[in-house]
Amino acid sequence: MKTLCISILFACIAPFCFAQSNYQDIIYLKNGSVIRGTVIEQVPNQSLKIETVDRNVFVYKMDEIEKMTKEVVEQTNRQTNKQPTEQRRIAYQSSPNSGYKGIIDLGYSAGVGNYGIDRVNWNFINGVQINPHFAVGLGFGLRYFCSNGSDVLFIPIFADFRVNFTDNDVSPYFALDAGYSLGKEGGPLLSPAFGMSIKGPGKSAFLFGIGYEVQKVSYRHYTNRINSGALSLKLGVTF
């Protein structure tokens, strides 16, 4: 009888004996997100790294964080199925991170070479930020050729590829536009550019770039289309 009572008592208190109280870190982001897990690395006044219960690791800049707290969580002493370290997925979250990326830029191109023609440029690009460094998109715009007796308007449609070389608030970037300009005298278009991206409010950024644009056009008395080159200065904004 005594043995039976002890067994019953042990069965009643066992769950409480094997339960243990742990603390978890809670990060409240300025964008409204709440992340729970364990802070595994912190660089004072710069960034911190937190690992969630599903073994994902996120990195946040300190200026993205509203506040940090801790709370008590109950965990049982049962063995859990954890993924091996080499299978952990690491996701880096910063601004910009991923999702829609819109770009508007305006510029002026000065013709160079034998067939250079000055032109005014305007572009609107709908794109996707794949990660903090790489984005792709589709764009359209206007090209007004306005020198050497030209008075021609084109509507270019193009693919846009962009690379940010760093994930800092100020970052150099490379962009490449390739497509076709619609119009009676239009043709293929290619426009590489280098510049600087300066982070603005939220996901926005200001762009300052220089590039070279080649547009195949019909030109004056030439029977065949010629490649008209120009050096470009561009100012833009992302959102």
C-alpha positions in Angstrom: 0.0 0.0 0.0 2.8 2.4 0.9 4.6 1.6 -2.4 1.3 2.3 -4.3 0.9 5.7 -2.6 4.5 6.7 -3.5 4.0 5.7 -7.1 0.8 7.7 -7.4 2.4 10.7 -5.7 5.4 10.5 -8.1 3.1 10.3 -11.1 1.3 13.4 -10.0 4.4 15.5 -9.5 6.6 14.2 -12.3 5.4 16.6 -14.9 6.2 19.5 -12.7 9.6 18.1 -11.9 10.6 17.8 -15.5 9.3 21.2 -16.4 11.8 24.0 -16.2 11.5 27.7 -16.5 13.6 29.5 -19.2 13.8 33.0 -20.4 13.3 34.0 -24.0 14.3 37.3 -25.6 11.6 39.4 -27.3 12.5 42.0 -29.9 9.9 44.6 -30.9 10.7 46.1 -34.3 9.7 49.6 -35.4 7.7 48.1 -38.3 5.4 46.4 -35.9 6.9 42.9 -36.0 7.7 40.9 -32.8 10.5 38.3 -32.8 10.9 35.8 -30.0 14.0 33.6 -29.5 17.5 33.8 -28.0 19.9 36.6 -28.7 23.1 34.9 -29.7 25.3 37.8 -30.8 25.2 41.6 -30.3 27.4 44.4 -31.6 26.9 47.4 -29.4 25.0 50.3 -31.1 25.2 48.4 -34.4 23.3 45.1 -34.7 22.2 41.9 -33.0 21.5 38.3 -34.0 18.6 36.3 -32.6 17.8 32.6 -33.1 14.1 31.6 -33.0 12.7 28.3 -31.7 12.5 26.9 -35.3 16.3 27.4 -35.6 16.1 30.4 -38.0 18.6 33.2 -37.3 17.8 36.8 -38.0 20.1 39.9 -38.0 18.7 43.3 -37.3 20.3 46.8 -37.2 19.8 48.6 -33.9 18.0 51.5 -35.5 15.3 49.0 -36.7 14.5 47.9 -33.1 11.9 49.7 -30.9 12.7 47.8 -27.7 13.8 44.4 -26.2 12.4 42.5 -23.3 12.5 39.0 -21.7 9.7 36.7 -20.7 9.5 33.3 -18.9 8.6 30.3 -21.0 7.8 26.8 -19.8 9.7 24.0 -21.6 9.4 20.2 -20.8 12.5 18.1 -20.5 11.4 15.9 -23.5 13.8 15.5 -26.4 12.9 17.7 -29.3 13.6 17.2 -33.0 16.2 19.8 -33.8 17.8 20.2 -37.1 21.6 19.8 -37.4 23.5 23.0 -37.2 24.6 22.7 -40.9 20.9 22.7 -41.9 20.0 25.9 -40.2 18.5 28.6 -42.4 20.0 32.0 -41.9 17.8 34.9 -43.0 19.2 38.4 -43.0 16.7 41.1 -42.5 17.6 44.7 -43.2 16.4 47.7 -45.1 15.8 47.2 -47.9 15.1 43.5 -47.4 12.8 41.9 -50.0 9.5 42.5 -51.8 8.3 45.2 -54.1 10.7 47.8 -55.3 9.6 50.8 -57.3 12.1 53.2 -58.9 11.6 56.6 -60.6 14.5 58.4 -62.2 15.1 61.5 -64.3 18.2 62.4 -66.2 20.0 64.1 -69.1 22.3 62.4 -71.6 24.9 64.2 -73.5 25.7 62.7 -76.9 29.2 61.4 -77.6 30.9 60.0 -80.6 30.1 60.6 -84.3 26.4 59.8 -83.9 25.9 61.1 -80.4 22.5 62.9 -79.8 21.5 64.7 -76.6 18.4 63.3 -74.9 16.2 63.8 -71.8 15.5 60.5 -69.9 12.7 59.4 -67.6 12.2 55.9 -66.3 9.6 54.1 -64.1 10.5 50.6 -62.9 8.4 48.0 -61.1 10.7 45.5 -59.5 11.4 42.9 -56.8 14.1 43.2 -54.2 15.3 39.6 -54.0 17.7 40.2 -51.1 19.5 43.2 -49.7 21.9 43.2 -52.6 20.0 42.1 -55.8 16.9 43.4 -57.5 15.2 42.8 -60.9 12.4 44.6 -62.6 10.5 45.7 -65.7 10.4 49.3 -66.7 9.2 51.8 -69.3 10.0 55.5 -69.9 10.5 58.4 -72.3 13.4 59.5 -74.4 13.3 62.9 -76.0 16.1 63.4 -78.5 16.8 67.1 -78.8 20.0 67.9 -80.6 21.6 67.9 -84.0 18.3 68.8 -85.6 16.5 65.9 -83.9 13.1 66.2 -82.3 12.1 62.6 -81.7 10.3 60.9 -78.8 10.8 57.2 -77.9 9.1 55.0 -75.4 11.6 52.4 -74.1 10.5 49.1 -72.5 13.3 47.3 -70.7 14.4 44.8 -68.1 16.3 46.3 -65.1 19.0 44.5 -63.1 20.5 46.1 -60.0 23.2 45.2 -57.5 23.9 47.0 -54.2 27.5 46.3 -53.2 26.9 46.7 -49.5 23.9 46.7 -47.1 24.8 50.0 -45.5 22.8 53.2 -45.5 25.1 54.6 -48.2 26.0 52.0 -50.8 27.5 52.0 -54.3 25.3 50.2 -56.9 25.4 49.0 -60.5 22.4 49.0 -62.8 21.8 47.6 -66.2 18.8 48.3 -68.5 18.3 46.4 -71.7 15.3 46.6 -74.0 13.7 48.2 -77.0 12.5 51.7 -77.7 9.1 52.0 -79.4 8.8 54.6 -82.1 9.1 55.0 -85.9 12.9 55.4 -85.6 13.5 53.3 -82.4 15.4 50.1 -81.8 17.4 48.2 -79.2 18.5 50.0 -76.0 21.4 49.2 -73.6 22.2 51.4 -70.6 24.7 50.4 -67.8 25.2 52.8 -64.9 27.1 53.2 -61.6 26.0 55.3 -58.7 25.3 55.8 -55.0 22.2 54.8 -53.1 21.4 56.8 -49.9 18.8 55.3 -47.5 15.8 57.5 -46.9 12.7 57.1 -44.7 11.3 53.5 -44.4 12.2 51.5 -47.5 13.0 54.5 -49.7 16.4 55.5 -51.0 17.8 58.3 -53.1 19.9 57.5 -56.2 22.6 59.4 -57.9 24.2 57.8 -60.9 26.2 58.2 -64.1 26.0 55.9 -67.0 26.3 55.3 -70.7 23.3 54.7 -73.0 23.4 53.2 -76.5 20.2 53.6 -78.6 19.9 52.2 -82.1 18.1 54.8 -84.3 17.4 55.9 -87.8 19.5 59.0 -88.3 19.3 61.6 -91.1 20.5 60.4 -94.5 22.0 57.1 -93.3 20.3 54.1 -94.9 21.0 51.8 -92.0 20.3 52.4 -88.3 23.1 53.7 -86.3 24.1 53.3 -82.6 23.7 56.7 -80.8 25.8 56.9 -77.6 25.4 59.3 -74.7 26.8 59.9 -71.2 24.0 60.0 -68.7 23.5 61.8 -65.4 20.6 60.4 -63.3 18.7 61.3 -60.2 16.1 58.9 -58.7 14.2 57.6 -55.8 13.2 54.1 -54.7 10.1 53.2 -52.8 
